[in-house]
Amino acid sequence: MMNDVKYLMLLARICKKTNEVEEALTALTKLMIELAQLYLAKGDSDMCEHLCIKLLKNVQNNNDVNMSTEKRETDQLAVRTAEKLLKEYHPQTQEEQEQRILLQNSCLMATNDRSKVEKALEVFTEMASVKKDHIPSLLAVAQACMVLKLIPRARNQLKRITKINWNLKDAEDFEKSWLLLADIYIKAGKYDLATELLKRCIQNNQAYEYLGFIMEKEQSYMDAVTNYKLAWKCSNEANPAI
């Protein structure tokens, strides 16, 4: 198994160098699945949670018509592996239990099966109604709505997050929500609103990339180049899409 891990690490690096984005993502997902098998055998609860989160993050939308069969099958395997990891995750606190519920329903959402996503949305909605200003559940509601093409509802949830005071604990979820809402605004041609959000997370390479896109659309090509260069630099020159 360790030889498989080394091979997949090398493959992912080669794919990144040659701009084969989907191949790199597939190799990275396979790598995490291999690592998951190692930690499942060890029964490491904390690591099982960590790898479950990583796997779900790496799974892209299976509704992408341009996705290869290999990528689709790898993502499906990743979701099944994440479900196995959760069975070995034993939360000790109320907060950890809530995290487990979020992850369980994130697995449902990652299948892109409409009935399963709707079921996950119900759970996320209930969590968001019980816990005031709970960023993870509010973001999860928005993400599920995006999968179900309920864009106005997703936008309203994300706008709600923008009015909540930032905190370090939820920093990553705040950033995800801002970027997701900025993406909605960009697609609607509301570049000024998108720019406001992107400035909140300007240190993130995705924000620079989006700003570059906006500048390009507004034909401010020198500004676009500047932002794309910053995005490339922030990604440690490792994101071939930029």
N, C-alpha and C positions, 0 to 999 in steps of 0.2 A: 504493500500500500504506500509506503514512503517513496518508492520509486515513481509511483503514479503521481504523487503530490509534487515531486521535483519536476517531473515532465510537464505537468499542467502549469506550474509556475513559469517555466521556460517558454511554454507555448503562449501564455498570456503576454509575456514581455515581447515576444517576437511579433505577435499580432498588433500590439500597440505601436511598435516601431514601424510597421508596414501599413498603418492606417486601417487595419481590418477591425473596425470597432465592434461589430456583432460577434466576430470570432473571439475577440479578447474578452467580451462579457461572458460568452459561453464558457470559455476556458476558466475564467475566474469563478463562475458559478459551480462548475465541476470541481474546482479546487476546494471550495468551501464545503461541498457535499462530501468529499473525501475526508476533510478535516472533521466534519460532523460525525462521520462513522467512527473515527478514532475516539472522540470524546463521548460518544454514546456508549462505547465499549467500557470506558472508564467510569461512566456514571457521574461525570462532573456537572452538577446542576447549574452553577453560575456560568460555565462556559457554554452549556447547552442553550441558555437564554441568549447569550451574546451572539452565538452563531446563528440562532434562529432569526434575530434582528437583522444580521448581515445578509442572510439568504433572502429574506423578504425584500430588503432594500435593492438587492441585485436583480430581482425578478421584474422584468419589464412587462408592459401591457401585452397580454397574449392576443388581443384583438388586432394587433398590427398585421395588416395583410402582407407586408413585405418581409415578415419574419421567416427565417428558414425553419424547416422541419426540425433540424437538430436543436436550434435555440428554443423552439416551442416545447420539445420533449424534455430538454434540460430544465426549463423553468417549471414544468409540471413535476419533475422529479424533485426539484428544489422545494416546492411547496409541500410535497409528501414528506420530505426529510425534515422540514421545519416543524411539521405536525408531530413527528417522532421525537424531535428535540424537546418540544413542549411537554411531552409525557414524562420526560426525565427532569423537568424543571419543577422544583418544589419550593414555592414561595413561602417566606417566613413572616412577612408583614402584610398589612392591608394594602400598602402601596404596591408591593410585589404581586399580590393577588390581582390587583387592577391591571397591572402590566401584563400579566398572564392572559387575562380576559381580552385585552386589546390585541395581543399577539395571536390568540386563537382565532379571533374574528378577522384579523389581518390576513391570516391564511385563507379564510373563506373568500375575502375580497380579492386575493391574488389569483384565485382560480378564474376570475372573470365570468363565472357562471352566474347569470342574472339572479336566479333564485337565491343563491348563496350570498351574493353581494347584498341583496335586499335584506337577508337575515342579519348580516353583519351590520348593515346600516341601522337596523332597529336597535341592536345592542349599543352601538356607538351613540345613537340619539338619546337613549335612556341614560347612559353614563353622563353625557353632556348636560342633561336636564337635572340630574341629581347633584352633580358637582359643579358649582358655579365657577366660571372662567377656567375650566380644566382644559388646558391647551391641547394635550394629546388626543382627547376624545373629540374636541371641536375640529381639529385637523382631520381626524379619521372620518368624521361625518362628511367633510368637504371632499376628501379623497374618494369615498364610496360614491358620493353624488357625481363626481367626475366620471367614474367608471360607468355609471348608469345614465350618463349624458344629461343629468339634472343640473345644468350649468348655473341657472339663476340661484338655486338653493345653495350650491357650492360657493358661489360668490358671496352670498349673504353670510354664510358661516365664516368665511375668510375675512370679510370686512369686520365682523365682530371681533376677530382675533386682533386686528390692527388697533382696536380701541383699548386693549388690555395692556397694562404696564409690563414691559419686558422684564424677564428674570433669567438669571444664569442657568437655573435648572432646566428650563424649557427652551433654552437658546436655539437648539437645533430645530425644534418644531416651529418656533417663531419664524426662523429663516425659511423653512419649507413652505410655511403658509404664505409668507410675503412673496416668495418666488412663484408659487402656484397662482396667486391672485394677480401678480404682474403678468404672468403668461396669459391669463384670461383677458386682461386689459389690452395686452399687445395684439391679441387676435381680434379684439374689437376695435383696434385702431386708436385706443385711448392712451397714447404714449406718455402724456404728461402725468397721468395717474400711475402708470407703470414705473416711470422714472422716480417718483416720490418713494415708492416701495423699495425699489432697487437701491436707492441711496441708503436705506436702513441696513442693508447687508452688503455694502459696497466692497468689503474685504473678501467676499466670497467670489470665486472665479466665475460662477454661473451668473452672478449679478453683472460682472464686467461683460460677459458674453452677451447677455440680453441688452445691455446698454449699447454695445457695439451694433447689435441688430437694429435697435431703434435709430441710432445715428445713421446707419446705412439706409434705412427706409426713408429718413428725412433728408437723404443725400448730403449729410455732413460726413463725407468720406474720411477726412483726416481724423476727426473725432472717433469715427468707427474703428479705424486702424489702431488708434491709441488704446481704446478699450479692449479690442481683441488681443493686443499685445500684453496688456495687463492680465487678461484672463489666462493667456498661455503661460505667463510667468507664475501666476498663483497656482496653477495646476502642476507646477514643477516640470513644465514642458512635457507632460505625460498624457494630455488629453488630445488625441488625434482629431476629434471632431472640431476643435477650435482651429 
